[in-house]
Amino acid sequence: MTVYYTYMVVCRDRSLYTGYTDNLVRRIRAHNTGKGAKYTRSRGPVKLVYWEKFATKKQAMQREYAIKQWPRSQKLLLLPEELREYYG
């Protein structure tokens, strides 16, 4: 059974990127080798700071979309406090 993830990374310029995948390790590697999303290609390396698991691709995509609509301040609330303070 495939597990899907919605994840958030912090880019080198401290911007946040949210995406979804069925393989976190492979996806983060892709972001860090310039083969990930267009947004992260010029902003690498990235650091994985948050993820959630979902049973279906649709659920992961819906969560990704919802998070992408939020302002940065709300996205930062998903992070542990020490990261929130550092990246905030």
N, C-alpha and C positions, 0 to 999 in steps of 0.2 A: 504494500500500500504506500503510495507516494504521499509525502508530507510537503506542504507548501509553507513558505515563510514570507512575511512582510518584514522588511528590515530597514534600518536607517544607518547611514555612515556619515562620518564627518570628513570632509575633504581637507586637503592641505591649506586651503584658504579659509578654513573654519566654516564653510557653508555646509548645509545639511542636504543629503540626498536620500530619498525614500524609494524603495523598489520592492519587487517580489521575485521569488525564485523557488525552485524545488531542490536547490543544492547551494547552501550558503557558502561553503568553502570554495567551490568552483566559481561562484559569482563574485566573491570578494577578490579572488585571484584575477578574474577577468578585469575588474575595475582597476586593479593595481598594475596590470600589464598593458593598459591602454586599449583593451578589447571589450570594456564594459559599455555603459551608457555614454552617449555623446557628452552629456553634462560632466561626467567625471574624468573623461579622457585628458583634459588639460588641467585637472585639479587634483590629480593623484600625488602621492598615495592616499588612500582612504583608510579610515579606521572604523570597524564595525562597532557601533555603540548601542544598538537596540535591535531586537527581533522578537517576533511572535510566530507561533505555529498555527497552521490551519489544515483542516481535512480536505479542503477543495481549493482549486485554483481560483474559482470565482470569489470565495471568501477572502483570500489573500489579496486579490486585485481590488476588491471593494474597500478593504482596510487601507491599502496603499492610496487609493483615490481620496479617501476621507482624510488621511493624515496630510496629504499634499495640499489640501484646502486650508489647513490650519496656518496661523501665523507662526513664525519661528518661536516665539515665547511659549506657545502651547506645545509645540514639538519638543522643546527642551524639557518639559515636565515629564516626558516618558523616560528620560535618562536618570540614572542614579544621581543622587545629590552632588557628589564630588565632581562628576562630569558636567552636570548642569552648571555648577559654579565656574568651572574651567572654561566651558565653551559659551556660556551666557555672556 
